[in-house]
Amino acid sequence: MSKIVLVTGSSSGFGRLTTEVLARAGHVVYASMRDIAGRNARWKRKLQAKGPTAALRRKDK
């Protein structure tokens, strides 16, 4: 059964790992991180390539 999950701090560490594992398992993952236009742009593109199971939301500084 697929779940809808919100992961904050998904640009590194446990948040990033959790985001990847849950998306790979077929859950709908909303990932938030800072600076998706700068230092986290590469990770943003990687998540978006996974398709509709992963969505990004910008987290204010």
C-alpha positions as CSV (number, residue, x, y, z in Angstrom):
1,M,0.0,0.0,0.0
2,S,1.4,3.3,-1.1
3,K,1.7,6.2,1.5
4,I,2.1,9.9,1.1
5,V,5.2,11.1,2.9
6,L,6.7,14.5,3.7
7,V,10.5,14.5,4.3
8,T,12.2,17.8,5.4
9,G,15.9,18.3,5.1
10,S,16.1,16.0,2.1
11,S,19.2,17.4,0.6
12,S,21.6,15.4,2.6
13,G,22.1,12.8,5.3
14,F,19.2,10.7,6.6
15,G,16.7,13.0,4.9
16,R,18.2,12.3,1.5
17,L,18.5,8.6,2.1
18,T,14.9,8.4,3.4
19,T,13.6,10.2,0.4
20,E,15.4,7.9,-2.0
21,V,14.3,4.7,-0.2
22,L,10.7,5.7,0.1
23,A,10.4,6.9,-3.5
24,R,12.0,3.7,-4.7
25,A,9.5,1.7,-2.6
26,G,6.7,3.4,-4.5
27,H,5.5,5.9,-2.0
28,V,4.6,9.5,-2.9
29,V,7.3,11.6,-1.4
30,Y,7.2,15.3,-0.9
31,A,10.8,16.4,-0.3
32,S,11.8,19.8,1.0
33,M,15.2,21.4,1.0
34,R,16.9,24.7,0.8
35,D,18.5,26.3,-2.3
36,I,17.1,24.1,-5.0
37,A,18.3,26.7,-7.6
38,G,21.9,26.6,-6.3
39,R,23.8,24.0,-4.4
40,N,21.0,21.4,-4.4
41,A,20.0,21.8,-8.0
42,R,21.7,18.5,-9.0
43,W,19.8,16.6,-6.3
44,K,16.6,18.4,-7.4
45,R,17.1,17.2,-11.0
46,K,17.8,13.6,-9.8
47,L,14.6,13.6,-7.8
48,Q,12.5,15.0,-10.6
49,A,13.8,12.3,-12.9
50,K,12.2,9.7,-10.7
51,G,8.9,10.9,-11.9
52,P,5.6,11.6,-10.0
53,T,6.7,9.6,-6.9
54,A,8.9,12.5,-5.8
55,A,8.0,16.2,-5.6
56,L,10.0,19.1,-4.4
57,R,9.0,22.0,-2.4
58,R,11.3,24.9,-1.5
59,K,11.9,25.4,2.2
60,D,12.4,29.1,3.2
61,K,15.7,30.0,4.9
